[in-house]
């Protein structure tokens, strides 16, 4: 993972928190900047010191090219966020292929999100910082959003005296065997064409079970019993019972499959 180091502007509120700790962590980030072989180098800010202990952790926490090794159940909240991260990488790759240019979000050089600007500005900051990316602006923006979102999931905990809770028994170096402890379960909808559901940074892959599974409002649904309505002005989506009339100002997302069933 790569990043272009950019100075982070500390707001007045955040300067009042553990400023010395933040300074120390930023110095650690600068040290990591020149380690071109470091799989954690895409993440900016003090989270770098948290990522090292969870690399090879649980069933989903792998970084760099190894993110594809994630599988099975999620052991805790940290593992859950790692799964979201891995799914984000996978969908960025699939979406890139759909655009004609593979997006390796886990390995592209990009300007990282300013963690001190607040989560509400994630999309705006990542877009503004990477819109002029020379290689692939869309991929760089998505990488910034995916990894920035992962960071923000733990942001507040860094200012808590307890910090981020990690179970040392789930670290691979301590004997946790992902082959034994992370079994995969075949799902009925695990066949058909591969697609992705949700919006960046919260996208995840699924298979359409040959048209029997689709995506709506960031969730998958069975098309033989449910339909998807979308609001014509805002684009907001809603899952409804098959045959149910969509709310006002809404249309059916999949007209070919939904409309004939409407009385």
C-alpha positions, 0 to 999 in steps of 0.5 A: 500500500502506498501513499503520498504524505501530506501534512495534516491540519489539526483543528483547535478541538483536536489539538486540545486532545492528546497532542503529544501522542498525535505528534509521536504517531505522525513521526512514526508515519513519516518513518514508514513513508520510506519503507516501500515494501511495507504493506501498511504504508497506505494508511496515514495518521496514528492508526499505523501503530494500531495496524501492525498488531492486527496484520494477520489477525482473526479471519479477515485482517490481512494487509497488502496483497494478502487481503484476498486471504480473508474468509469465514466468520468475524471474530470481533469488531476489529475483524468485522472492519477488516472484512469491510476493508477487504470487500471494499478492495475487491469491489474496487477491483471489480468496478475497475474491470467494469470501467476497463481499468483494473483498480488495485485500491490496496496498492495505488498511490494516493493522497490520504484522507485528512483524519482530523476533518471529520467523517462527514467530509470523507467523500469530499476530502478524498475527491478533492485530494485525488481528482487530479491523480495522474494514473487513475483518479477514480481508483485513487478516490475510492482507495482513499475512501475505503481506507479512510473509512476503515480508519474512522471506524477506530478514530474515537477509540484512540482518544479513549483511555482503554484504546482499541481492544485487541484479543491477542489469542486471535493473532496468528503469531500466537497460534491462531490457525485461520485454516482451522478457525475460519471455515467457509460455508457454501451459500445457496446464492453463491453461484451465478454472476459476480457483482457488488452491492452498496456504495463506496466505501461500503461495497461488498461482493455477491453472486446473483444466483442466475438472477435470483439475487439482486442488490437494493439499498446496500443489501441483497434480496431474493428477487422471487419474493422481493422487489426494489423501488428507487426514489426518482429524485434522490435515488434512495432505494427501498426493498418491498414485497414482490407485487407491492406498489412502490411509494410515491415518486418511486419506480421499480429498479428492475422493470423487466423482472418487477413490473409484470408482477405488479397487479 
